[in-house]
Amino acid sequence: MADLLNPENGLPKALRADLVAIGMWTMREVGEVLSTPERSLAALIEVNTSIRDGLR
């Protein structure tokens, strides 16, 4: 995320903002899963699968 927040990053500003938002959500969700073990990993798996598939 540090690279995305760097003003010298060549990606369009809107795309960088969207990626930072996804990163922040992911970090919050991981924190919730770690603090609440019964919480499902399904949302994290779905988002990461979508990102992986989009990069192919």
Distance bins in CASP14 RR format, pairs under 12 A and 6 or more apart:
PFRMAT RR
TARGET T0000
AUTHOR 0000-0000-0000
RMODE 2
METHOD distances of the structure
MODEL  1
1 9 0 0 0 0 0 1 0 0 0 0 0
1 16 0 0 0 0 1 0 0 0 0 0 0
1 17 0 0 0 0 0 1 0 0 0 0 0
1 18 0 0 0 0 0 1 0 0 0 0 0
1 19 1 0 0 1 0 0 0 0 0 0 0
1 20 1 0 1 0 0 0 0 0 0 0 0
1 21 0 0 0 0 1 0 0 0 0 0 0
1 22 0 0 0 0 1 0 0 0 0 0 0
1 23 1 0 0 1 0 0 0 0 0 0 0
1 24 1 0 0 1 0 0 0 0 0 0 0
1 25 0 0 0 0 0 1 0 0 0 0 0
1 26 0 0 0 0 1 0 0 0 0 0 0
1 27 0 0 0 0 1 0 0 0 0 0 0
2 8 0 0 0 0 0 1 0 0 0 0 0
2 9 0 0 0 0 1 0 0 0 0 0 0
2 16 0 0 0 0 0 1 0 0 0 0 0
2 19 0 0 0 0 0 1 0 0 0 0 0
2 20 0 0 0 0 1 0 0 0 0 0 0
2 23 0 0 0 0 0 1 0 0 0 0 0
3 9 1 0 1 0 0 0 0 0 0 0 0
3 10 0 0 0 0 1 0 0 0 0 0 0
3 11 0 0 0 0 1 0 0 0 0 0 0
3 16 0 0 0 0 1 0 0 0 0 0 0
3 19 0 0 0 0 1 0 0 0 0 0 0
3 20 0 0 0 0 0 1 0 0 0 0 0
4 10 0 0 0 0 1 0 0 0 0 0 0
4 11 1 0 0 1 0 0 0 0 0 0 0
4 12 0 0 0 0 0 1 0 0 0 0 0
4 13 0 0 0 0 0 1 0 0 0 0 0
4 14 0 0 0 0 0 1 0 0 0 0 0
4 15 0 0 0 0 1 0 0 0 0 0 0
4 16 1 0 1 0 0 0 0 0 0 0 0
4 17 0 0 0 0 1 0 0 0 0 0 0
4 18 0 0 0 0 1 0 0 0 0 0 0
4 19 1 0 1 0 0 0 0 0 0 0 0
4 20 1 0 1 0 0 0 0 0 0 0 0
4 21 0 0 0 0 1 0 0 0 0 0 0
4 22 0 0 0 0 1 0 0 0 0 0 0
4 23 0 0 0 0 1 0 0 0 0 0 0
4 24 0 0 0 0 0 1 0 0 0 0 0
5 11 0 0 0 0 0 1 0 0 0 0 0
5 13 0 0 0 0 0 1 0 0 0 0 0
5 16 1 0 0 1 0 0 0 0 0 0 0
5 17 0 0 0 0 1 0 0 0 0 0 0
5 19 0 0 0 0 0 1 0 0 0 0 0
5 20 1 0 0 1 0 0 0 0 0 0 0
5 21 0 0 0 0 0 1 0 0 0 0 0
5 23 0 0 0 0 0 1 0 0 0 0 0
5 24 0 0 0 0 0 1 0 0 0 0 0
6 13 0 0 0 0 0 1 0 0 0 0 0
6 16 0 0 0 0 1 0 0 0 0 0 0
6 20 0 0 0 0 0 1 0 0 0 0 0
7 13 0 0 0 0 1 0 0 0 0 0 0
7 16 0 0 0 0 1 0 0 0 0 0 0
8 16 0 0 0 0 0 1 0 0 0 0 0
9 15 0 0 0 0 1 0 0 0 0 0 0
9 16 1 0 1 0 0 0 0 0 0 0 0
9 17 0 0 0 0 0 1 0 0 0 0 0
9 19 0 0 0 0 1 0 0 0 0 0 0
9 20 0 0 0 0 0 1 0 0 0 0 0
10 16 0 0 0 0 1 0 0 0 0 0 0
11 17 0 0 0 0 1 0 0 0 0 0 0
11 18 0 0 0 0 1 0 0 0 0 0 0
11 19 1 0 0 1 0 0 0 0 0 0 0
11 20 0 0 0 0 0 1 0 0 0 0 0
12 18 0 0 0 0 1 0 0 0 0 0 0
12 19 0 0 0 0 0 1 0 0 0 0 0
13 19 0 0 0 0 0 1 0 0 0 0 0
13 20 0 0 0 0 0 1 0 0 0 0 0
14 20 0 0 0 0 0 1 0 0 0 0 0
14 21 0 0 0 0 0 1 0 0 0 0 0
15 21 0 0 0 0 0 1 0 0 0 0 0
15 22 0 0 0 0 0 1 0 0 0 0 0
16 22 0 0 0 0 0 1 0 0 0 0 0
16 23 0 0 0 0 0 1 0 0 0 0 0
17 23 0 0 0 0 0 1 0 0 0 0 0
17 24 0 0 0 0 0 1 0 0 0 0 0
18 24 0 0 0 0 0 1 0 0 0 0 0
18 25 0 0 0 0 0 1 0 0 0 0 0
18 51 0 0 0 0 0 1 0 0 0 0 0
19 25 0 0 0 0 0 1 0 0 0 0 0
19 26 0 0 0 0 0 1 0 0 0 0 0
19 47 0 0 0 0 0 1 0 0 0 0 0
19 51 0 0 0 0 1 0 0 0 0 0 0
19 55 0 0 0 0 0 1 0 0 0 0 0
20 26 0 0 0 0 0 1 0 0 0 0 0
20 27 0 0 0 0 0 1 0 0 0 0 0
21 27 0 0 0 0 0 1 0 0 0 0 0
21 28 0 0 0 0 0 1 0 0 0 0 0
21 47 0 0 0 0 0 1 0 0 0 0 0
22 28 0 0 0 0 0 1 0 0 0 0 0
22 29 0 0 0 0 0 1 0 0 0 0 0
22 43 0 0 0 0 0 1 0 0 0 0 0
22 44 0 0 0 0 0 1 0 0 0 0 0
22 47 1 0 0 1 0 0 0 0 0 0 0
22 48 0 0 0 0 1 0 0 0 0 0 0
22 50 0 0 0 0 1 0 0 0 0 0 0
22 51 1 0 0 1 0 0 0 0 0 0 0
23 29 0 0 0 0 1 0 0 0 0 0 0
23 30 0 0 0 0 1 0 0 0 0 0 0
23 44 0 0 0 0 0 1 0 0 0 0 0
23 47 0 0 0 0 1 0 0 0 0 0 0
23 48 0 0 0 0 0 1 0 0 0 0 0
23 51 0 0 0 0 1 0 0 0 0 0 0
24 30 0 0 0 0 0 1 0 0 0 0 0
24 31 0 0 0 0 0 1 0 0 0 0 0
25 31 0 0 0 0 0 1 0 0 0 0 0
25 32 0 0 0 0 0 1 0 0 0 0 0
25 43 0 0 0 0 1 0 0 0 0 0 0
25 44 0 0 0 0 1 0 0 0 0 0 0
25 46 0 0 0 0 0 1 0 0 0 0 0
25 47 1 0 0 1 0 0 0 0 0 0 0
25 48 0 0 0 0 0 1 0 0 0 0 0
25 51 0 0 0 0 0 1 0 0 0 0 0
26 32 0 0 0 0 0 1 0 0 0 0 0
26 33 0 0 0 0 0 1 0 0 0 0 0
26 41 0 0 0 0 0 1 0 0 0 0 0
26 43 0 0 0 0 1 0 0 0 0 0 0
26 44 1 0 0 1 0 0 0 0 0 0 0
26 45 0 0 0 0 0 1 0 0 0 0 0
26 46 0 0 0 0 0 1 0 0 0 0 0
26 47 1 0 0 1 0 0 0 0 0 0 0
26 48 1 0 0 1 0 0 0 0 0 0 0
26 50 0 0 0 0 0 1 0 0 0 0 0
26 51 0 0 0 0 1 0 0 0 0 0 0
27 33 0 0 0 0 0 1 0 0 0 0 0
27 34 0 0 0 0 0 1 0 0 0 0 0
27 44 0 0 0 0 0 1 0 0 0 0 0
27 47 0 0 0 0 0 1 0 0 0 0 0
28 34 0 0 0 0 0 1 0 0 0 0 0
28 35 0 0 0 0 0 1 0 0 0 0 0
28 39 0 0 0 0 0 1 0 0 0 0 0
28 43 0 0 0 0 0 1 0 0 0 0 0
28 44 0 0 0 0 0 1 0 0 0 0 0
28 47 0 0 0 0 0 1 0 0 0 0 0
29 35 0 0 0 0 0 1 0 0 0 0 0
29 36 0 0 0 0 0 1 0 0 0 0 0
29 39 0 0 0 0 1 0 0 0 0 0 0
29 40 0 0 0 0 0 1 0 0 0 0 0
29 41 0 0 0 0 1 0 0 0 0 0 0
29 42 0 0 0 0 0 1 0 0 0 0 0
29 43 1 0 0 1 0 0 0 0 0 0 0
29 44 1 0 1 0 0 0 0 0 0 0 0
29 45 0 0 0 0 0 1 0 0 0 0 0
29 46 0 0 0 0 0 1 0 0 0 0 0
29 47 0 0 0 0 1 0 0 0 0 0 0
29 48 0 0 0 0 0 1 0 0 0 0 0
30 36 0 0 0 0 0 1 0 0 0 0 0
30 39 0 0 0 0 0 1 0 0 0 0 0
30 41 0 0 0 0 1 0 0 0 0 0 0
30 43 0 0 0 0 0 1 0 0 0 0 0
30 44 1 0 0 1 0 0 0 0 0 0 0
30 45 0 0 0 0 0 1 0 0 0 0 0
30 47 0 0 0 0 0 1 0 0 0 0 0
30 48 0 0 0 0 0 1 0 0 0 0 0
31 37 0 0 0 0 0 1 0 0 0 0 0
31 39 0 0 0 0 1 0 0 0 0 0 0
31 41 0 0 0 0 0 1 0 0 0 0 0
31 44 0 0 0 0 0 1 0 0 0 0 0
32 38 0 0 0 0 0 1 0 0 0 0 0
32 39 1 0 1 0 0 0 0 0 0 0 0
32 40 0 0 0 0 0 1 0 0 0 0 0
32 41 0 0 0 0 0 1 0 0 0 0 0
32 43 0 0 0 0 1 0 0 0 0 0 0
32 44 0 0 0 0 1 0 0 0 0 0 0
33 39 1 0 1 0 0 0 0 0 0 0 0
33 40 0 0 0 0 1 0 0 0 0 0 0
33 41 1 0 0 1 0 0 0 0 0 0 0
33 42 0 0 0 0 0 1 0 0 0 0 0
33 43 0 0 0 0 1 0 0 0 0 0 0
33 44 1 0 0 1 0 0 0 0 0 0 0
33 45 0 0 0 0 0 1 0 0 0 0 0
34 41 0 0 0 0 0 1 0 0 0 0 0
34 44 0 0 0 0 0 1 0 0 0 0 0
40 46 0 0 0 0 0 1 0 0 0 0 0
41 47 0 0 0 0 0 1 0 0 0 0 0
41 48 0 0 0 0 1 0 0 0 0 0 0
41 49 0 0 0 0 0 1 0 0 0 0 0
42 48 0 0 0 0 0 1 0 0 0 0 0
42 49 0 0 0 0 0 1 0 0 0 0 0
43 49 0 0 0 0 0 1 0 0 0 0 0
43 50 0 0 0 0 0 1 0 0 0 0 0
44 50 0 0 0 0 0 1 0 0 0 0 0
44 51 0 0 0 0 0 1 0 0 0 0 0
45 51 0 0 0 0 0 1 0 0 0 0 0
45 52 0 0 0 0 0 1 0 0 0 0 0
46 52 0 0 0 0 0 1 0 0 0 0 0
46 53 0 0 0 0 0 1 0 0 0 0 0
47 53 0 0 0 0 0 1 0 0 0 0 0
47 54 0 0 0 0 0 1 0 0 0 0 0
48 54 0 0 0 0 0 1 0 0 0 0 0
48 55 0 0 0 0 0 1 0 0 0 0 0
49 55 0 0 0 0 0 1 0 0 0 0 0
49 56 0 0 0 0 0 1 0 0 0 0 0
50 56 0 0 0 0 0 1 0 0 0 0 0
END
